[in-house]
Amino acid sequence: MVQEHSVMDQDQAKESVEKIFNDDEMRLMTVKPEWDEEELLGQEGIFFLKDVAQKLQVHSSEFKKEARSIEKKGLDPWDVMGIRKTWTHWQVRMKKFAPYYRAHRLPKISMVDKDWDGNTLLGQSGRFYLTDVCEKIPFSTHQIRYQVRRCENPKEEYGVWKDEQYKAYLVDMDRFSKWMKRIWLHGDFNGGREEDED
């Protein structure tokens, strides 16, 4: 009889334990180097955002901005896109993040490798943030933005433009590197326009 009570007590205790974690939220996982994008997005568990962003080759700041935007609308980014800040670290709930990422994927912004010099960077393909690019070349973002504002079609001519979705200046490296070559190697700083002297 005593034994029956203890079994019943255990069952009741199990039922009364509040469910805090969802099944896919119980493991903090590490991004494995051998995973490709689809393998990563197919995992179930919690990851650090910086590791996920690095694997996807996108800036984690884009996801943070989106999470804050969702929060301002009164929604929970953890439920909507599977991202939130936990103490000092941003985390990803892959089960929610993967479908959100696939549905809302913007054109990828590549990261500038810290080991690249300006020449290596100009030999890359893809889109980059102008601020990152200017850390590797002898021009400031202010100088480049000034040229962009003076040009009717800077995206086509220079490979640089202010992107409304990203709210930032982006660089299409294929076009940008041709422009850099033209102005730096051939001294074509005016681009056919008369410049005011300093």
Buried (B, 14 or more C-beta within 10 A) or exposed (E): EEEEEEEEEEEEEEEEEEEEEEEBBEEEBEBEEEEEEEEBBEBBBBBBBBBBBBBBEBBBBBBBBBBEEBBEEEEEBBEBBBBBBEEEEBBBBBBBBBEBBEEEEEEEBBBBEEEBEBEEBBEBEBBBBBBBBBEBBEBEBEEBBEBBEEBEEBBEBBBBBBBEEBEBBBBBBEBBBBBBEBBBEEEEEEBEEEEEEE
